[in-house]
Amino acid sequence: MTMNYADPSRRRAFLALVSVLGLVTGCLYTRDPGHIDGDPVRMDGVRVELIRHSAACGSAESQGLIVEVGPGVEYPVEAVQALKASCPDEPNPAVEVYIEDSAVVLDFSEVAGPGSFPDGEFEGYILDMVRTANAPVLLLATVDWGMTTLDVFEDDIRFNRDRVEINLAGVRFDSTSVLKIDLYLASVSDPGADESSGQM
């Protein structure tokens, strides 16, 4: 996996997609979902990959775990802790990650005690949607402030059509910590379905 935060061609392509979709569905890029016609698109049946990534050591190599979204917890504590991060010495706390309807939840209730993610450019998790012909397109990812107890900012959550990057650098946590990210998705025909997901 290569982390490239400033690929201008990918960024232009994504902004063009958002602009086109914005004409159809309403306000999208102001972190206000606006009015989205039709039933909400859910993540059920979508294949996703969870990656623990750290920018501390300059390595772009991370190994993720791909699962299909369905009933129950997609990534129990044991699975998340078994992820091989790009920097092997970085902590991997006892986080449970699950996807409910159209939201991603990070639940820290199993951590042994208070802790924090290291400071740095990026410390956290990446959730990639595996690009298939019927996979939805992500329009917006935003923090659910009614459920979230972690001290994060909206800018800590970055996204494109296939990916959510959750940057927890310097964030403290304990067993009461929860982070919920609401996903606004659209079912659209994707002519580039065979391409790998773009970087943010």
Order of alpha helices (4+ residues) and beta strands (2+ residues): alpha-beta-beta-alpha-beta-beta-beta-beta-beta-beta-beta-beta-beta
